[in-house]
Structure formats: C-alpha cells, structure tokens
Amino acid sequence: MSENSSLLQKTPNWVWWSFCPWFGGLAIVYAGHKSHTSSWMAWGAGITLAALTLSATNLSTVVWIAQIAIAFALKRRYLIKTSPRGLLIPADANTATLIANIRGKIDINECSKDELVNVLGLPIVYANDIELLQHEGYIFTHLEELSEIAGIPESHIKRIAPMVTFSYDLKKEPHLTWKRLNILSKQELIECGLDAVIAKKIFKERQQKGEYKSAIDVKRRTGIPFNSYRHLV
C-alpha cells in the first residue's frame, strides 16, 4: 500500500514545465495528450493563447499563476489515468473514490479474478472464493454479502467500497440468508429442500466444530458444492 501512496505523491516533469512563462500552458496540453483527455488539451491551449495575448499586460501574472495551479490540480488525476494496470491499488476509501471516478467501478458479479486482485487489491484467496461463487451462479447484491458470503474482512471491504458495484439489486428477505445453516435443525434443513445426506453433513459439522463463519466456510468445511444449498442463501 505504501508504494501506491508514494506513486500519487510524485510530481511528473510536465507539472514543472507549467512554470514557464507564456508557454507553460503547453504542459497541460501534453498531460491531456498522454492521458487521452481532450478537455485538458483544450484548457492548455486556451491558457497558452491567453498568456501570449496578455503578455504585455499586468494580467500575464494572473495567467501564469493560473496555469501552475491547474497543473498541480490535475497532477493526481493524471497519475491515476496513466498508471499501469495493477500498479495503483486503493490504499483507502478516498483513493478508491478518486480511482472509481476516473477509471470506473468493478462489477463484482461480472469481473474477472485478475480485476479482483490487480484492480481492487484483494488477496488471491478471496478472489478465488468470489470466482468460485460466480461460477456456481451466486449473485452478490450488496457489500455486506462480500463479508457474509465470501468471508472478506471488513477492513478490505471499507477500503474498496467506492470502487465496487453490482449488476443486480435484488431484495433479499432477512430470513433468507446463509445464517440459517447455523440455526436450523437437520430436519428443518431437509424441509427447506436439502438432500438428507447433505443436511446431515452440514448439521454434524456444525455440531462438532461450531458455527459457520460464512457461506464459503460451509463449502470449505463440508466439501459440499455451493449449488446444493444456494437456495438457502
């Protein structure tokens, strides 16, 4: 995370070029060209034209200060726009918000494992679990499910929250969560549609080793495919 923080603290050479009187606006044009941002190129060209037009007046100093201020204001956005994929991972929610505004959000239900690891910065173990649930047909609907279903720690979820979105916004009834697997008896699990053998295994594992921590924890401990009990989650 410290590497990401230091990356956003760097000052590209073009920012220092903005200190050049009259032609400093061309530094912003260059930044726009490198980041494929046409509006920056237009601003830089406009500032350069204004600087040349007003060069013989007292307003030239105002334009000079303005071009420097704009260059520094755009610096962080430029670094995010031009940083190589996988190099800039959000270290906190504020950075995640800025990255999301510039690069867009990651759809948990449609994204790849590569995006989970190299864009959101999730440890591979959680990326593997999410990919597994995606393949087995589970649809995430809100942030809390990343903790309840995939077992991702709250600290990771808070960090990436601004960068995450979901393809579906289904309304889940509170009594239809995986936590029922920690509450229902073996017979009740069967009545909910589970195969008797599967219900027995889930119930027995819970009795012997305690409550399940998440839906993925059920799969890990019992070896039962998620599809076998997904209608309960």
C-alpha positions in Angstrom: 0.0 0.0 0.0 2.9 2.4 0.7 4.0 2.0 -2.9 0.6 3.2 -4.1 0.8 6.2 -1.7 4.2 7.2 -3.0 3.1 6.9 -6.6 0.4 9.5 -6.0 2.9 11.8 -4.3 5.1 12.0 -7.4 5.2 15.2 -9.5 5.5 14.5 -13.2 8.0 16.6 -15.2 5.3 18.3 -17.1 4.0 19.9 -13.9 7.3 21.8 -13.6 7.1 22.8 -17.2 3.9 24.8 -16.3 6.2 27.3 -14.5 7.4 28.5 -17.9 6.0 32.0 -18.7 3.8 32.3 -21.7 4.2 28.7 -22.9 3.5 26.9 -19.6 0.0 26.0 -20.7 1.5 23.6 -23.3 2.5 21.4 -20.3 -1.3 20.9 -19.7 -1.7 20.2 -23.4 1.0 17.5 -23.1 -0.7 16.0 -20.0 -4.0 15.8 -21.9 -2.3 14.1 -24.8 -0.6 11.5 -22.6 -3.8 10.8 -20.6 -6.1 10.9 -23.7 -8.1 13.8 -22.1 -9.2 16.2 -24.8 -10.6 18.7 -22.3 -7.1 19.2 -20.7 -5.6 19.8 -24.1 -8.3 22.5 -24.8 -7.6 24.1 -21.4 -3.8 24.2 -22.0 -4.2 25.6 -25.5 -6.6 28.3 -24.1 -4.2 29.2 -21.3 -1.3 29.5 -23.8 -3.3 31.7 -26.1 -4.4 33.9 -23.2 -0.8 34.1 -21.9 0.5 35.3 -25.3 -2.3 37.7 -25.8 -1.9 39.3 -22.3 1.9 39.1 -22.2 2.3 42.8 -22.2 -0.3 43.5 -19.5 -0.4 43.1 -15.7 -2.8 40.1 -16.3 0.0 38.0 -17.6 1.0 37.2 -14.0 -2.6 36.0 -13.2 -2.5 33.7 -16.2 1.0 32.4 -15.1 -0.3 31.6 -11.6 -3.4 30.0 -13.0 -1.6 27.6 -15.3 0.6 26.5 -12.4 -2.4 26.0 -10.1 -4.2 24.0 -12.8 -1.2 21.8 -13.4 -0.9 20.9 -9.8 -4.7 20.3 -9.5 -4.6 17.9 -12.4 -1.4 16.1 -11.2 -3.1 13.3 -9.1 -5.8 12.6 -11.8 -3.0 12.4 -14.4 -1.1 9.8 -12.3 -4.2 7.7 -11.9 -5.1 7.9 -15.6 -1.6 6.9 -16.7 -0.5 4.4 -14.1 0.0 0.8 -15.4 -2.8 -1.7 -14.7 -2.2 -3.4 -11.3 0.3 -0.8 -10.1 -2.2 1.5 -8.4 -4.4 -0.3 -5.9 -6.6 1.7 -3.5 -5.0 2.1 -0.1 -8.0 3.8 1.4 -11.6 4.7 0.6 -10.7 8.3 -0.5 -8.2 7.0 -3.1 -10.7 4.3 -4.1 -13.3 7.1 -4.8 -10.9 9.0 -6.9 -9.9 5.9 -8.9 -13.5 4.9 -9.4 -14.4 8.4 -10.7 -11.6 8.2 -13.2 -11.4 4.5 -14.2 -14.9 3.4 -13.3 -16.2 0.8 -10.8 -15.7 -3.0 -10.7 -18.8 -5.1 -11.1 -18.4 -8.0 -8.6 -20.8 -10.2 -10.5 -19.1 -9.7 -13.8 -15.5 -9.1 -13.0 -12.5 -11.4 -13.5 -10.2 -12.8 -10.8 -7.5 -10.6 -12.4 -9.6 -7.4 -11.7 -10.3 -8.5 -8.1 -6.6 -8.9 -7.4 -4.9 -6.3 -9.6 -7.5 -3.5 -9.5 -9.3 -3.9 -6.2 -6.2 -5.4 -4.5 -8.0 -8.3 -2.8 -5.8 -11.2 -1.6 -5.9 -14.1 -4.0 -7.7 -16.4 -1.5 -10.7 -14.1 -1.5 -10.6 -13.6 -5.3 -10.6 -17.4 -5.7 -13.7 -17.6 -3.4 -15.6 -15.0 -5.3 -14.7 -16.6 -8.6 -16.0 -19.9 -7.3 -19.3 -18.4 -6.3 -19.6 -16.6 -9.6 -19.2 -19.9 -11.4 -21.7 -21.6 -9.2 -24.3 -19.0 -10.0 -24.4 -16.8 -6.9 -25.4 -13.2 -7.4 -23.9 -10.6 -5.0 -26.3 -7.8 -4.3 -24.6 -5.6 -1.7 -21.3 -5.0 0.2 -22.4 -6.9 3.3 -22.5 -10.1 1.3 -18.8 -9.9 0.5 -18.3 -10.4 4.2 -21.2 -12.7 5.0 -21.0 -14.9 1.9 -17.3 -14.7 0.8 -15.8 -14.1 4.2 -13.8 -11.0 3.2 -12.7 -8.9 6.3 -14.5 -5.6 6.9 -11.2 -3.7 6.6 -10.8 -4.8 2.9 -14.5 -4.0 2.2 -14.3 -0.5 3.6 -11.2 0.2 1.5 -12.7 -0.9 -1.8 -16.3 0.1 -1.2 -16.3 3.2 -3.5 -14.9 1.0 -6.4 -17.5 -1.8 -6.2 -20.8 -2.1 -7.9 -23.3 -5.0 -8.5 -25.1 -6.0 -11.7 -28.3 -6.9 -9.8 -30.1 -5.2 -7.0 -32.3 -8.0 -5.7 -34.3 -7.6 -2.5 -33.3 -10.2 0.0 -35.6 -11.2 2.8 -33.8 -11.2 6.1 -34.8 -14.8 6.9 -33.3 -16.0 3.6 -29.6 -15.8 4.5 -26.9 -18.3 4.8 -27.0 -17.9 8.6 -30.0 -20.3 8.7 -27.3 -23.0 8.3 -26.2 -22.1 11.8 -29.7 -22.2 13.2 -31.9 -24.9 11.6 -32.0 -28.4 12.8 -31.2 -31.4 10.5 -34.9 -32.0 9.9 -35.6 -28.3 9.2 -32.8 -28.2 6.7 -34.4 -31.2 4.9 -37.8 -29.5 5.0 -36.1 -26.4 3.3 -35.2 -28.6 0.4 -31.8 -30.0 1.3 -30.9 -33.6 0.5 -31.0 -35.7 3.7 -27.3 -36.7 3.4 -26.2 -33.1 2.8 -28.4 -31.8 5.6 -26.9 -34.4 8.0 -23.3 -33.4 7.0 -23.9 -29.7 7.4 -25.6 -30.2 10.7 -23.0 -32.7 12.0 -20.1 -30.4 11.0 -21.7 -27.5 12.8 -22.2 -29.6 16.0 -18.7 -30.8 16.0 -16.7 -27.7 15.1 -19.1 -24.8 15.8 -21.0 -22.3 13.7 -20.0 -21.4 10.2 -18.4 -18.0 9.6 -19.7 -17.5 6.0 -21.3 -19.4 3.2 -17.9 -20.1 1.7 -16.9 -21.5 5.1 -19.7 -24.1 4.7 -18.2 -25.3 1.4 -14.7 -25.4 2.8 -15.6 -27.4 5.9 -18.1 -29.8 4.3 -16.9 -30.1 0.7 -20.5 -29.7 -0.4 -20.9 -27.7 -3.6 -22.5 -24.3 -3.1 -25.3 -25.2 -5.6 -26.5 -27.8 -3.2 -27.6 -25.2 -0.6 -27.6 -21.9 -2.6 -31.4 -21.7 -2.4 -31.0 -21.2 1.4 -28.6 -18.2 0.9 
